[in-house]
Amino acid sequence: MATTDHLIICEHCDCVYEKVTLAKYQKTLCTRCGGVLQRYNGLTLQQRLALTLTALMLWIFANFYPVMSISLKGLKNSATLWDSVMALSLGPITFIAMVAAIAMIIAPIFQLLLLIWVLGYALASRRSPAFKFCMRWLETLRPWSMLEVCLLGAMVAVIKLAGFLDVLPGIGLIALAILSLMMIRIAGRDIRELWDIL
């Protein structure tokens, strides 16, 4: 029976290629559509798990510490990501609040928990229970996790409000910025390599 482990399929145009070993900073592109097929990762399983656990701690800081603090004439107020979702849910755009909650809070935490589950078993050179289910959900959640969009919105709000009020970026904003970068690194397309490793 023929094996297909050495093949890779372009997710954009379904063209089939043979996998190659990449050196540092290299990537392979589809000759038909120009889509990225492979990207050099360079992270070991231990490093990926350590970064995932760090990202989990950053998620806690980003969600439970103030993103920004506002003060005007002695009155002070601070807001977390949860506060922003609750504020959206009180208005006529409750659906947007639900989408924001999924994109900023729910999808990233599920990604991190699934990664910790899969990588924890991978360190013992074993496939985790429900490995296929976990990997499919990691792939499904990837486009829904929009921390970088949330970060951009928070930065715009800080800059806009700074002209009218005293605005201080909080610990949550710093944690959100670092978490956004880490999520791109640990939960990006290169997560598919776990199929080959395990």
BAVEX-340145 format. One record per residue (C-alpha): residue number from 1; residue in one letter; x, y, z. Coordinates in pm, 1 decimal. Layout:
N
NUM, A, X, Y, Z .
...
//
This chain:
198
1, M, 0.0, 0.0, 0.0 .
2, A, 137.9, 340.8, -97.4 .
3, T, 208.0, 593.3, 177.9 .
4, T, 140.5, 964.5, 143.7 .
5, D, 342.3, 1086.7, 444.1 .
6, H, 595.6, 1254.8, 215.7 .
7, L, 330.8, 1457.6, 32.3 .
8, I, 186.1, 1799.9, 109.0 .
9, I, -126.1, 1954.6, -43.3 .
10, C, -165.7, 2326.7, -100.9 .
11, E, -464.9, 2441.7, 102.7 .
12, H, -548.0, 2709.6, -154.6 .
13, C, -544.5, 2523.1, -487.0 .
14, D, -508.5, 2151.8, -389.0 .
15, C, -184.9, 2106.6, -583.0 .
16, V, 24.7, 1814.6, -446.8 .
17, Y, 397.9, 1838.7, -371.4 .
18, E, 665.5, 1634.7, -200.8 .
19, K, 776.7, 1762.6, 139.0 .
20, V, 1129.6, 1891.5, 168.5 .
21, T, 1353.0, 1954.9, 467.4 .
22, L, 1385.3, 2327.0, 526.8 .
23, A, 1679.9, 2522.9, 660.7 .
24, K, 1645.9, 2820.6, 893.9 .
25, Y, 1426.8, 3106.6, 758.5 .
26, Q, 1321.3, 2901.2, 455.1 .
27, K, 968.9, 2837.0, 331.7 .
28, T, 821.7, 2656.4, 32.6 .
29, L, 564.6, 2817.4, -195.1 .
30, C, 308.3, 2667.4, -429.4 .
31, T, 417.8, 2718.3, -790.5 .
32, R, 55.7, 2741.9, -905.4 .
33, C, -97.1, 2994.7, -661.2 .
34, G, 198.7, 3121.1, -453.0 .
35, G, 51.5, 3000.1, -120.8 .
36, V, 286.5, 2900.1, 161.8 .
37, L, 319.5, 2521.1, 183.4 .
38, Q, 581.4, 2481.7, 455.4 .
39, R, 765.2, 2718.9, 684.9 .
40, Y, 1073.1, 2644.2, 895.1 .
41, N, 967.7, 2615.4, 1257.9 .
42, G, 1272.9, 2522.2, 1461.1 .
43, L, 1080.9, 2469.3, 1787.0 .
44, T, 1116.9, 2143.6, 1975.3 .
45, L, 818.4, 1991.5, 2153.5 .
46, Q, 959.6, 2107.9, 2489.3 .
47, Q, 999.4, 2464.7, 2365.1 .
48, R, 651.0, 2467.3, 2213.9 .
49, L, 497.9, 2339.4, 2539.7 .
50, A, 693.1, 2595.1, 2744.9 .
51, L, 573.2, 2876.8, 2517.3 .
52, T, 216.0, 2747.0, 2538.1 .
53, L, 223.7, 2745.4, 2918.9 .
54, T, 369.2, 3097.9, 2913.7 .
55, A, 92.7, 3205.1, 2674.6 .
56, L, -164.9, 3059.7, 2915.3 .
57, M, -26.7, 3277.7, 3196.2 .
58, L, -33.8, 3579.9, 2963.4 .
59, W, -396.4, 3500.1, 2874.2 .
60, I, -483.1, 3518.3, 3244.5 .
61, F, -309.1, 3856.2, 3276.4 .
62, A, -470.0, 3987.8, 2956.1 .
63, N, -819.4, 3890.0, 3069.3 .
64, F, -819.0, 3973.9, 3437.4 .
65, Y, -597.7, 4283.2, 3457.4 .
66, P, -697.5, 4625.5, 3321.0 .
67, V, -623.8, 4689.5, 2955.1 .
68, M, -633.5, 5063.1, 3021.7 .
69, S, -709.5, 5307.0, 3301.1 .
70, I, -881.3, 5638.9, 3236.5 .
71, S, -887.0, 5937.9, 3469.6 .
72, L, -1046.9, 6282.3, 3440.6 .
73, K, -1069.9, 6545.2, 3715.7 .
74, G, -1004.6, 6295.5, 3990.7 .
75, L, -1244.0, 6028.5, 3860.1 .
76, K, -1075.6, 5701.5, 3764.4 .
77, N, -1198.0, 5397.0, 3579.3 .
78, S, -1030.3, 5088.9, 3434.5 .
79, A, -1148.7, 4827.3, 3186.3 .
80, T, -1060.1, 4466.3, 3117.3 .
81, L, -1142.2, 4260.2, 2808.7 .
82, W, -1440.4, 4113.7, 2994.5 .
83, D, -1564.8, 4466.6, 3067.7 .
84, S, -1552.9, 4553.1, 2697.3 .
85, V, -1758.1, 4244.0, 2608.8 .
86, M, -2011.8, 4324.2, 2882.4 .
87, A, -2038.9, 4686.3, 2761.2 .
88, L, -2108.3, 4565.2, 2406.4 .
89, S, -2371.9, 4319.2, 2528.9 .
90, L, -2574.0, 4595.2, 2698.9 .
91, G, -2638.8, 4780.5, 2373.4 .
92, P, -2834.1, 4685.4, 2062.6 .
93, I, -2536.4, 4493.2, 1919.8 .
94, T, -2537.8, 4188.2, 2147.1 .
95, F, -2433.6, 3968.0, 1854.3 .
96, I, -2112.0, 4170.0, 1819.2 .
97, A, -2044.4, 4112.9, 2190.5 .
98, M, -2071.7, 3737.6, 2134.6 .
99, V, -1834.0, 3749.8, 1835.0 .
100, A, -1589.9, 3965.9, 2034.6 .
101, A, -1600.2, 3720.3, 2325.8 .
102, I, -1527.0, 3428.2, 2093.8 .
103, A, -1246.2, 3608.2, 1907.5 .
104, M, -1072.2, 3765.6, 2209.3 .
105, I, -1135.8, 3526.4, 2496.9 .
106, I, -1290.0, 3188.1, 2415.0 .
107, A, -1103.2, 3080.6, 2097.1 .
108, P, -753.7, 3162.3, 2235.6 .
109, I, -810.7, 2976.5, 2565.6 .
110, F, -943.3, 2668.5, 2385.3 .
111, Q, -643.4, 2677.6, 2150.9 .
112, L, -403.6, 2693.2, 2445.0 .
113, L, -576.0, 2414.4, 2638.9 .
114, L, -586.2, 2187.9, 2333.2 .
115, L, -218.0, 2255.4, 2263.3 .
116, I, -121.4, 2177.7, 2623.4 .
117, W, -321.8, 1852.8, 2604.5 .
118, V, -161.9, 1741.0, 2276.1 .
119, L, 192.7, 1854.4, 2359.8 .
120, G, 182.8, 1703.3, 2709.4 .
121, Y, 130.2, 1359.7, 2559.1 .
122, A, 371.6, 1431.9, 2274.3 .
123, L, 656.3, 1476.2, 2524.4 .
124, A, 599.2, 1114.0, 2627.6 .
125, S, 612.9, 1018.2, 2254.8 .
126, R, 244.3, 930.1, 2257.1 .
127, R, -62.3, 1053.3, 2076.8 .
128, S, -310.1, 1211.8, 2312.1 .
129, P, -658.8, 1067.7, 2347.1 .
130, A, -883.1, 1230.4, 2083.6 .
131, F, -573.9, 1352.8, 1895.9 .
132, K, -755.1, 1388.5, 1561.9 .
133, F, -1041.7, 1577.4, 1727.8 .
134, C, -796.0, 1815.1, 1900.3 .
135, M, -596.4, 1882.1, 1583.5 .
136, R, -910.5, 1949.8, 1381.3 .
137, W, -1035.2, 2193.9, 1644.6 .
138, L, -697.1, 2366.8, 1657.4 .
139, E, -724.4, 2420.6, 1283.0 .
140, T, -1088.3, 2533.9, 1311.1 .
141, L, -1018.8, 2781.3, 1592.6 .
142, R, -717.4, 2942.3, 1423.2 .
143, P, -914.4, 3191.0, 1207.5 .
144, W, -1146.7, 3273.1, 1499.2 .
145, S, -867.2, 3375.5, 1733.4 .
146, M, -823.9, 3745.7, 1659.0 .
147, L, -610.4, 3877.7, 1941.0 .
148, E, -410.6, 4099.5, 1705.1 .
149, V, -733.2, 4272.3, 1591.4 .
150, C, -830.5, 4325.9, 1954.8 .
151, L, -484.6, 4464.0, 2027.2 .
152, L, -507.9, 4703.9, 1734.5 .
153, G, -848.8, 4824.3, 1856.6 .
154, A, -718.2, 4876.9, 2209.2 .
155, M, -418.0, 5072.1, 2080.2 .
156, V, -643.5, 5295.3, 1867.0 .
157, A, -867.8, 5355.8, 2170.6 .
158, V, -567.7, 5448.8, 2388.0 .
159, I, -434.8, 5693.1, 2126.5 .
160, K, -776.6, 5849.6, 2056.0 .
161, L, -871.0, 5889.4, 2422.9 .
162, A, -529.0, 6029.8, 2513.7 .
163, G, -630.4, 6359.9, 2351.0 .
164, F, -925.1, 6404.8, 2587.0 .
165, L, -842.7, 6211.3, 2904.6 .
166, D, -549.4, 6084.1, 3104.8 .
167, V, -505.7, 5731.0, 2969.5 .
168, L, -263.2, 5475.4, 3108.1 .
169, P, -207.1, 5144.0, 2929.1 .
170, G, -250.6, 4863.1, 3179.4 .
171, I, -84.1, 4530.0, 3246.7 .
172, G, -360.2, 4364.9, 3043.0 .
173, L, -261.5, 4556.8, 2728.4 .
174, I, 105.4, 4461.1, 2760.6 .
175, A, 7.9, 4097.0, 2822.5 .
176, L, -229.2, 4110.3, 2524.4 .
177, A, 47.4, 4241.9, 2296.9 .
178, I, 291.0, 3966.3, 2395.8 .
179, L, 16.2, 3701.6, 2383.7 .
180, S, -78.6, 3805.5, 2029.2 .
181, L, 278.3, 3748.8, 1909.4 .
182, M, 307.4, 3419.1, 2093.8 .
183, M, -20.2, 3284.9, 1953.9 .
184, I, 102.4, 3352.2, 1600.7 .
185, R, 421.5, 3159.9, 1683.0 .
186, I, 274.9, 2857.8, 1862.7 .
187, A, -72.2, 2816.2, 1710.7 .
188, G, -7.6, 2914.1, 1349.5 .
189, R, -0.5, 2693.4, 1042.8 .
190, D, 310.6, 2509.0, 1161.1 .
191, I, 94.7, 2328.2, 1417.7 .
192, R, 29.3, 2078.5, 1137.9 .
193, E, 378.9, 1940.8, 1194.4 .
194, L, 239.0, 1757.8, 1496.8 .
195, W, 57.5, 1522.9, 1256.7 .
196, D, 396.0, 1413.5, 1121.8 .
197, I, 572.9, 1400.9, 1457.6 .
198, L, 303.9, 1192.4, 1622.4 .
//
